[in-house]
Amino acid sequence: MTYKISDACIACGACVDTCPVSAISEDGEKYKIAADKCTDCGACAGNCPVEAISQE
């Protein structure tokens, strides 16, 4: 399962630098995770201050 960023995202960018495969990018007013790049490591979820990242 890959991780997904919900609408609760506040676009703080805290998750971007924690992703070891650069799967997270800005998408308008929030961020998104490229499912084809995500390796399911969970580093981004553990670093999100509003818990907007979860597994699909």
mmCIF file of the N, C-alpha and C atoms, coordinates in Angstrom:
data_MODEL
# 
_entry.id   MODEL 
# 
loop_
_atom_site.group_PDB 
_atom_site.id 
_atom_site.type_symbol 
_atom_site.label_atom_id 
_atom_site.label_alt_id 
_atom_site.label_comp_id 
_atom_site.label_asym_id 
_atom_site.label_entity_id 
_atom_site.label_seq_id 
_atom_site.pdbx_PDB_ins_code 
_atom_site.Cartn_x 
_atom_site.Cartn_y 
_atom_site.Cartn_z 
_atom_site.occupancy 
_atom_site.B_iso_or_equiv 
_atom_site.pdbx_formal_charge 
_atom_site.auth_seq_id 
_atom_site.auth_comp_id 
_atom_site.auth_asym_id 
_atom_site.auth_atom_id 
_atom_site.pdbx_PDB_model_num 
ATOM 1   N N  . MET A 1 1  ? 0.835  -1.185 0.000  1.00 0.00 ? 1  MET A N  1 
ATOM 2   C CA . MET A 1 1  ? 0.000  0.000  0.000  1.00 0.00 ? 1  MET A CA 1 
ATOM 3   C C  . MET A 1 1  ? 0.881  1.251  0.000  1.00 0.00 ? 1  MET A C  1 
ATOM 4   N N  . THR A 1 2  ? 0.464  2.228  -0.755 1.00 0.00 ? 2  THR A N  1 
ATOM 5   C CA . THR A 1 2  ? 1.192  3.489  -0.765 1.00 0.00 ? 2  THR A CA 1 
ATOM 6   C C  . THR A 1 2  ? 0.561  4.461  0.224  1.00 0.00 ? 2  THR A C  1 
ATOM 7   N N  . TYR A 1 3  ? 1.272  5.518  0.498  1.00 0.00 ? 3  TYR A N  1 
ATOM 8   C CA . TYR A 1 3  ? 0.764  6.553  1.384  1.00 0.00 ? 3  TYR A CA 1 
ATOM 9   C C  . TYR A 1 3  ? 0.054  7.624  0.570  1.00 0.00 ? 3  TYR A C  1 
ATOM 10  N N  . LYS A 1 4  ? -0.882 8.303  1.209  1.00 0.00 ? 4  LYS A N  1 
ATOM 11  C CA . LYS A 1 4  ? -1.666 9.348  0.551  1.00 0.00 ? 4  LYS A CA 1 
ATOM 12  C C  . LYS A 1 4  ? -1.783 10.534 1.500  1.00 0.00 ? 4  LYS A C  1 
ATOM 13  N N  . ILE A 1 5  ? -1.771 11.734 0.938  1.00 0.00 ? 5  ILE A N  1 
ATOM 14  C CA . ILE A 1 5  ? -1.921 12.951 1.725  1.00 0.00 ? 5  ILE A CA 1 
ATOM 15  C C  . ILE A 1 5  ? -3.366 13.431 1.599  1.00 0.00 ? 5  ILE A C  1 
ATOM 16  N N  . SER A 1 6  ? -4.033 13.593 2.720  1.00 0.00 ? 6  SER A N  1 
ATOM 17  C CA . SER A 1 6  ? -5.443 13.992 2.728  1.00 0.00 ? 6  SER A CA 1 
ATOM 18  C C  . SER A 1 6  ? -5.605 15.505 2.597  1.00 0.00 ? 6  SER A C  1 
ATOM 19  N N  . ASP A 1 7  ? -6.848 15.936 2.547  1.00 0.00 ? 7  ASP A N  1 
ATOM 20  C CA . ASP A 1 7  ? -7.166 17.362 2.464  1.00 0.00 ? 7  ASP A CA 1 
ATOM 21  C C  . ASP A 1 7  ? -6.806 18.112 3.744  1.00 0.00 ? 7  ASP A C  1 
ATOM 22  N N  . ALA A 1 8  ? -6.441 17.384 4.783  1.00 0.00 ? 8  ALA A N  1 
ATOM 23  C CA . ALA A 1 8  ? -6.025 18.018 6.038  1.00 0.00 ? 8  ALA A CA 1 
ATOM 24  C C  . ALA A 1 8  ? -4.636 18.643 5.918  1.00 0.00 ? 8  ALA A C  1 
ATOM 25  N N  . CYS A 1 9  ? -3.955 18.384 4.813  1.00 0.00 ? 9  CYS A N  1 
ATOM 26  C CA . CYS A 1 9  ? -2.605 18.916 4.567  1.00 0.00 ? 9  CYS A CA 1 
ATOM 27  C C  . CYS A 1 9  ? -2.609 20.441 4.656  1.00 0.00 ? 9  CYS A C  1 
ATOM 28  N N  . ILE A 1 10 ? -1.644 20.978 5.419  1.00 0.00 ? 10 ILE A N  1 
ATOM 29  C CA . ILE A 1 10 ? -1.529 22.428 5.567  1.00 0.00 ? 10 ILE A CA 1 
ATOM 30  C C  . ILE A 1 10 ? -0.373 22.991 4.728  1.00 0.00 ? 10 ILE A C  1 
ATOM 31  N N  . ALA A 1 11 ? 0.177  22.174 3.851  1.00 0.00 ? 11 ALA A N  1 
ATOM 32  C CA . ALA A 1 11 ? 1.251  22.561 2.929  1.00 0.00 ? 11 ALA A CA 1 
ATOM 33  C C  . ALA A 1 11 ? 2.460  23.156 3.641  1.00 0.00 ? 11 ALA A C  1 
ATOM 34  N N  . CYS A 1 12 ? 2.829  22.550 4.761  1.00 0.00 ? 12 CYS A N  1 
ATOM 35  C CA . CYS A 1 12 ? 3.984  23.048 5.518  1.00 0.00 ? 12 CYS A CA 1 
ATOM 36  C C  . CYS A 1 12 ? 5.297  22.558 4.924  1.00 0.00 ? 12 CYS A C  1 
ATOM 37  N N  . GLY A 1 13 ? 5.259  21.456 4.172  1.00 0.00 ? 13 GLY A N  1 
ATOM 38  C CA . GLY A 1 13 ? 6.454  20.920 3.540  1.00 0.00 ? 13 GLY A CA 1 
ATOM 39  C C  . GLY A 1 13 ? 7.295  20.028 4.430  1.00 0.00 ? 13 GLY A C  1 
ATOM 40  N N  . ALA A 1 14 ? 6.852  19.755 5.629  1.00 0.00 ? 14 ALA A N  1 
ATOM 41  C CA . ALA A 1 14 ? 7.621  18.928 6.564  1.00 0.00 ? 14 ALA A CA 1 
ATOM 42  C C  . ALA A 1 14 ? 7.884  17.526 6.021  1.00 0.00 ? 14 ALA A C  1 
ATOM 43  N N  . CYS A 1 15 ? 7.022  17.018 5.200  1.00 0.00 ? 15 CYS A N  1 
ATOM 44  C CA . CYS A 1 15 ? 7.149  15.667 4.675  1.00 0.00 ? 15 CYS A CA 1 
ATOM 45  C C  . CYS A 1 15 ? 8.143  15.555 3.522  1.00 0.00 ? 15 CYS A C  1 
ATOM 46  N N  . VAL A 1 16 ? 8.326  16.627 2.797  1.00 0.00 ? 16 VAL A N  1 
ATOM 47  C CA . VAL A 1 16 ? 9.123  16.588 1.567  1.00 0.00 ? 16 VAL A CA 1 
ATOM 48  C C  . VAL A 1 16 ? 10.551 16.111 1.811  1.00 0.00 ? 16 VAL A C  1 
ATOM 49  N N  . ASP A 1 17 ? 11.238 16.700 2.748  1.00 0.00 ? 17 ASP A N  1 
ATOM 50  C CA . ASP A 1 17 ? 12.634 16.351 2.994  1.00 0.00 ? 17 ASP A CA 1 
ATOM 51  C C  . ASP A 1 17 ? 12.820 14.994 3.656  1.00 0.00 ? 17 ASP A C  1 
ATOM 52  N N  . THR A 1 18 ? 11.760 14.419 4.201  1.00 0.00 ? 18 THR A N  1 
ATOM 53  C CA . THR A 1 18 ? 11.883 13.114 4.844  1.00 0.00 ? 18 THR A CA 1 
ATOM 54  C C  . THR A 1 18 ? 11.731 11.958 3.861  1.00 0.00 ? 18 THR A C  1 
ATOM 55  N N  . CYS A 1 19 ? 11.246 12.238 2.671  1.00 0.00 ? 19 CYS A N  1 
ATOM 56  C CA . CYS A 1 19 ? 11.027 11.179 1.677  1.00 0.00 ? 19 CYS A CA 1 
ATOM 57  C C  . CYS A 1 19 ? 12.357 10.819 1.003  1.00 0.00 ? 19 CYS A C  1 
ATOM 58  N N  . PRO A 1 20 ? 12.832 9.582  1.193  1.00 0.00 ? 20 PRO A N  1 
ATOM 59  C CA . PRO A 1 20 ? 14.123 9.180  0.628  1.00 0.00 ? 20 PRO A CA 1 
ATOM 60  C C  . PRO A 1 20 ? 14.120 8.990  -0.884 1.00 0.00 ? 20 PRO A C  1 
ATOM 61  N N  . VAL A 1 21 ? 12.934 8.925  -1.499 1.00 0.00 ? 21 VAL A N  1 
ATOM 62  C CA . VAL A 1 21 ? 12.863 8.711  -2.945 1.00 0.00 ? 21 VAL A CA 1 
ATOM 63  C C  . VAL A 1 21 ? 12.228 9.880  -3.689 1.00 0.00 ? 21 VAL A C  1 
ATOM 64  N N  . SER A 1 22 ? 12.083 11.004 -3.023 1.00 0.00 ? 22 SER A N  1 
ATOM 65  C CA . SER A 1 22 ? 11.520 12.229 -3.626 1.00 0.00 ? 22 SER A CA 1 
ATOM 66  C C  . SER A 1 22 ? 10.173 11.996 -4.287 1.00 0.00 ? 22 SER A C  1 
ATOM 67  N N  . ALA A 1 23 ? 9.292  11.275 -3.599 1.00 0.00 ? 23 ALA A N  1 
ATOM 68  C CA . ALA A 1 23 ? 7.972  10.971 -4.144 1.00 0.00 ? 23 ALA A CA 1 
ATOM 69  C C  . ALA A 1 23 ? 6.936  12.039 -3.824 1.00 0.00 ? 23 ALA A C  1 
ATOM 70  N N  . ILE A 1 24 ? 7.295  13.039 -3.021 1.00 0.00 ? 24 ILE A N  1 
ATOM 71  C CA . ILE A 1 24 ? 6.338  14.056 -2.596 1.00 0.00 ? 24 ILE A CA 1 
ATOM 72  C C  . ILE A 1 24 ? 6.606  15.371 -3.324 1.00 0.00 ? 24 ILE A C  1 
ATOM 73  N N  . SER A 1 25 ? 5.528  15.949 -3.866 1.00 0.00 ? 25 SER A N  1 
ATOM 74  C CA . SER A 1 25 ? 5.659  17.217 -4.568 1.00 0.00 ? 25 SER A CA 1 
ATOM 75  C C  . SER A 1 25 ? 4.462  18.105 -4.261 1.00 0.00 ? 25 SER A C  1 
ATOM 76  N N  . GLU A 1 26 ? 4.637  19.397 -4.508 1.00 0.00 ? 26 GLU A N  1 
ATOM 77  C CA . GLU A 1 26 ? 3.567  20.352 -4.269 1.00 0.00 ? 26 GLU A CA 1 
ATOM 78  C C  . GLU A 1 26 ? 2.517  20.216 -5.359 1.00 0.00 ? 26 GLU A C  1 
ATOM 79  N N  . ASP A 1 27 ? 1.257  20.303 -4.959 1.00 0.00 ? 27 ASP A N  1 
ATOM 80  C CA . ASP A 1 27 ? 0.137  20.177 -5.895 1.00 0.00 ? 27 ASP A CA 1 
ATOM 81  C C  . ASP A 1 27 ? -0.908 21.215 -5.527 1.00 0.00 ? 27 ASP A C  1 
ATOM 82  N N  . GLY A 1 28 ? -0.704 22.438 -5.968 1.00 0.00 ? 28 GLY A N  1 
ATOM 83  C CA . GLY A 1 28 ? -1.632 23.512 -5.615 1.00 0.00 ? 28 GLY A CA 1 
ATOM 84  C C  . GLY A 1 28 ? -1.451 23.925 -4.180 1.00 0.00 ? 28 GLY A C  1 
ATOM 85  N N  . GLU A 1 29 ? -2.494 23.808 -3.385 1.00 0.00 ? 29 GLU A N  1 
ATOM 86  C CA . GLU A 1 29 ? -2.455 24.240 -1.993 1.00 0.00 ? 29 GLU A CA 1 
ATOM 87  C C  . GLU A 1 29 ? -2.084 23.134 -1.018 1.00 0.00 ? 29 GLU A C  1 
ATOM 88  N N  . LYS A 1 30 ? -1.703 21.970 -1.513 1.00 0.00 ? 30 LYS A N  1 
ATOM 89  C CA . LYS A 1 30 ? -1.266 20.882 -0.649 1.00 0.00 ? 30 LYS A CA 1 
ATOM 90  C C  . LYS A 1 30 ? -0.199 20.073 -1.378 1.00 0.00 ? 30 LYS A C  1 
ATOM 91  N N  . TYR A 1 31 ? 0.243  19.009 -0.765 1.00 0.00 ? 31 TYR A N  1 
ATOM 92  C CA . TYR A 1 31 ? 1.251  18.151 -1.369 1.00 0.00 ? 31 TYR A CA 1 
ATOM 93  C C  . TYR A 1 31 ? 0.625  16.834 -1.789 1.00 0.00 ? 31 TYR A C  1 
ATOM 94  N N  . LYS A 1 32 ? 1.319  16.121 -2.687 1.00 0.00 ? 32 LYS A N  1 
ATOM 95  C CA . LYS A 1 32 ? 0.835  14.810 -3.123 1.00 0.00 ? 32 LYS A CA 1 
ATOM 96  C C  . LYS A 1 32 ? 2.002  13.841 -3.158 1.00 0.00 ? 32 LYS A C  1 
ATOM 97  N N  . ILE A 1 33 ? 1.679  12.558 -3.087 1.00 0.00 ? 33 ILE A N  1 
ATOM 98  C CA . ILE A 1 33 ? 2.677  11.502 -3.131 1.00 0.00 ? 33 ILE A CA 1 
ATOM 99  C C  . ILE A 1 33 ? 2.484  10.717 -4.428 1.00 0.00 ? 33 ILE A C  1 
ATOM 100 N N  . ALA A 1 34 ? 3.560  10.596 -5.199 1.00 0.00 ? 34 ALA A N  1 
ATOM 101 C CA . ALA A 1 34 ? 3.503  9.831  -6.449 1.00 0.00 ? 34 ALA A CA 1 
ATOM 102 C C  . ALA A 1 34 ? 3.507  8.341  -6.100 1.00 0.00 ? 34 ALA A C  1 
ATOM 103 N N  . ALA A 1 35 ? 2.406  7.677  -6.369 1.00 0.00 ? 35 ALA A N  1 
ATOM 104 C CA . ALA A 1 35 ? 2.256  6.265  -6.008 1.00 0.00 ? 35 ALA A CA 1 
ATOM 105 C C  . ALA A 1 35 ? 3.307  5.383  -6.676 1.00 0.00 ? 35 ALA A C  1 
ATOM 106 N N  . ASP A 1 36 ? 3.743  5.741  -7.870 1.00 0.00 ? 36 ASP A N  1 
ATOM 107 C CA . ASP A 1 36 ? 4.729  4.925  -8.573 1.00 0.00 ? 36 ASP A CA 1 
ATOM 108 C C  . ASP A 1 36 ? 6.142  5.073  -8.006 1.00 0.00 ? 36 ASP A C  1 
ATOM 109 N N  . LYS A 1 37 ? 6.366  6.101  -7.192 1.00 0.00 ? 37 LYS A N  1 
ATOM 110 C CA . LYS A 1 37 ? 7.679  6.311  -6.571 1.00 0.00 ? 37 LYS A CA 1 
ATOM 111 C C  . LYS A 1 37 ? 7.705  5.906  -5.104 1.00 0.00 ? 37 LYS A C  1 
ATOM 112 N N  . CYS A 1 38 ? 6.566  5.934  -4.440 1.00 0.00 ? 38 CYS A N  1 
ATOM 113 C CA . CYS A 1 38 ? 6.479  5.659  -3.007 1.00 0.00 ? 38 CYS A CA 1 
ATOM 114 C C  . CYS A 1 38 ? 6.918  4.233  -2.702 1.00 0.00 ? 38 CYS A C  1 
ATOM 115 N N  . THR A 1 39 ? 7.813  4.090  -1.704 1.00 0.00 ? 39 THR A N  1 
ATOM 116 C CA . THR A 1 39 ? 8.311  2.772  -1.312 1.00 0.00 ? 39 THR A CA 1 
ATOM 117 C C  . THR A 1 39 ? 7.696  2.289  -0.001 1.00 0.00 ? 39 THR A C  1 
ATOM 118 N N  . ASP A 1 40 ? 6.679  2.965  0.468  1.00 0.00 ? 40 ASP A N  1 
ATOM 119 C CA . ASP A 1 40 ? 5.942  2.587  1.683  1.00 0.00 ? 40 ASP A CA 1 
ATOM 120 C C  . ASP A 1 40 ? 6.794  2.598  2.944  1.00 0.00 ? 40 ASP A C  1 
ATOM 121 N N  . CYS A 1 41 ? 7.778  3.470  3.026  1.00 0.00 ? 41 CYS A N  1 
ATOM 122 C CA . CYS A 1 41 ? 8.654  3.490  4.201  1.00 0.00 ? 41 CYS A CA 1 
ATOM 123 C C  . CYS A 1 41 ? 7.988  4.153  5.407  1.00 0.00 ? 41 CYS A C  1 
ATOM 124 N N  . GLY A 1 42 ? 7.046  5.073  5.173  1.00 0.00 ? 42 GLY A N  1 
ATOM 125 C CA . GLY A 1 42 ? 6.325  5.713  6.262  1.00 0.00 ? 42 GLY A CA 1 
ATOM 126 C C  . GLY A 1 42 ? 7.015  6.902  6.901  1.00 0.00 ? 42 GLY A C  1 
ATOM 127 N N  . ALA A 1 43 ? 8.171  7.281  6.393  1.00 0.00 ? 43 ALA A N  1 
ATOM 128 C CA . ALA A 1 43 ? 8.907  8.407  6.971  1.00 0.00 ? 43 ALA A CA 1 
ATOM 129 C C  . ALA A 1 43 ? 8.088  9.693  6.930  1.00 0.00 ? 43 ALA A C  1 
ATOM 130 N N  . CYS A 1 44 ? 7.365  9.905  5.871  1.00 0.00 ? 44 CYS A N  1 
ATOM 131 C CA . CYS A 1 44 ? 6.567  11.125 5.714  1.00 0.00 ? 44 CYS A CA 1 
ATOM 132 C C  . CYS A 1 44 ? 5.440  11.186 6.751  1.00 0.00 ? 44 CYS A C  1 
ATOM 133 N N  . ALA A 1 45 ? 4.779  10.071 6.973  1.00 0.00 ? 45 ALA A N  1 
ATOM 134 C CA . ALA A 1 45 ? 3.659  10.036 7.920  1.00 0.00 ? 45 ALA A CA 1 
ATOM 135 C C  . ALA A 1 45 ? 4.117  10.368 9.330  1.00 0.00 ? 45 ALA A C  1 
ATOM 136 N N  . GLY A 1 46 ? 5.280  9.884  9.688  1.00 0.00 ? 46 GLY A N  1 
ATOM 137 C CA . GLY A 1 46 ? 5.806  10.141 11.014 1.00 0.00 ? 46 GLY A CA 1 
ATOM 138 C C  . GLY A 1 46 ? 6.252  11.567 11.226 1.00 0.00 ? 46 GLY A C  1 
ATOM 139 N N  . ASN A 1 47 ? 6.417  12.315 10.149 1.00 0.00 ? 47 ASN A N  1 
ATOM 140 C CA . ASN A 1 47 ? 6.898  13.691 10.244 1.00 0.00 ? 47 ASN A CA 1 
ATOM 141 C C  . ASN A 1 47 ? 5.794  14.728 10.024 1.00 0.00 ? 47 ASN A C  1 
ATOM 142 N N  . CYS A 1 48 ? 4.593  14.311 9.695  1.00 0.00 ? 48 CYS A N  1 
ATOM 143 C CA . CYS A 1 48 ? 3.493  15.239 9.419  1.00 0.00 ? 48 CYS A CA 1 
ATOM 144 C C  . CYS A 1 48 ? 2.894  15.774 10.733 1.00 0.00 ? 48 CYS A C  1 
ATOM 145 N N  . PRO A 1 49 ? 2.929  17.100 10.935 1.00 0.00 ? 49 PRO A N  1 
ATOM 146 C CA . PRO A 1 49 ? 2.437  17.667 12.189 1.00 0.00 ? 49 PRO A CA 1 
ATOM 147 C C  . PRO A 1 49 ? 0.911  17.610 12.355 1.00 0.00 ? 49 PRO A C  1 
ATOM 148 N N  . VAL A 1 50 ? 0.175  17.411 11.262 1.00 0.00 ? 50 VAL A N  1 
ATOM 149 C CA . VAL A 1 50 ? -1.298 17.376 11.365 1.00 0.00 ? 50 VAL A CA 1 
ATOM 150 C C  . VAL A 1 50 ? -1.858 15.995 11.028 1.00 0.00 ? 50 VAL A C  1 
ATOM 151 N N  . GLU A 1 51 ? -0.975 15.003 10.931 1.00 0.00 ? 51 GLU A N  1 
ATOM 152 C CA . GLU A 1 51 ? -1.380 13.620 10.646 1.00 0.00 ? 51 GLU A CA 1 
ATOM 153 C C  . GLU A 1 51 ? -2.235 13.511 9.381  1.00 0.00 ? 51 GLU A C  1 
ATOM 154 N N  . ALA A 1 52 ? -1.830 14.209 8.324  1.00 0.00 ? 52 ALA A N  1 
ATOM 155 C CA . ALA A 1 52 ? -2.578 14.207 7.079  1.00 0.00 ? 52 ALA A CA 1 
ATOM 156 C C  . ALA A 1 52 ? -2.144 13.077 6.129  1.00 0.00 ? 52 ALA A C  1 
ATOM 157 N N  . ILE A 1 53 ? -1.158 12.301 6.550  1.00 0.00 ? 53 ILE A N  1 
ATOM 158 C CA . ILE A 1 53 ? -0.636 11.235 5.681  1.00 0.00 ? 53 ILE A CA 1 
ATOM 159 C C  . ILE A 1 53 ? -0.966 9.868  6.270  1.00 0.00 ? 53 ILE A C  1 
ATOM 160 N N  . SER A 1 54 ? -1.552 9.015  5.424  1.00 0.00 ? 54 SER A N  1 
ATOM 161 C CA . SER A 1 54 ? -1.899 7.659  5.866  1.00 0.00 ? 54 SER A CA 1 
ATOM 162 C C  . SER A 1 54 ? -1.774 6.690  4.700  1.00 0.00 ? 54 SER A C  1 
ATOM 163 N N  . GLN A 1 55 ? -1.789 5.403  4.997  1.00 0.00 ? 55 GLN A N  1 
ATOM 164 C CA . GLN A 1 55 ? -1.732 4.389  3.941  1.00 0.00 ? 55 GLN A CA 1 
ATOM 165 C C  . GLN A 1 55 ? -3.105 4.235  3.309  1.00 0.00 ? 55 GLN A C  1 
ATOM 166 N N  . GLU A 1 56 ? -3.094 4.001  2.008  1.00 0.00 ? 56 GLU A N  1 
ATOM 167 C CA . GLU A 1 56 ? -4.349 3.772  1.279  1.00 0.00 ? 56 GLU A CA 1 
ATOM 168 C C  . GLU A 1 56 ? -4.816 2.360  1.500  1.00 0.00 ? 56 GLU A C  1 
# 
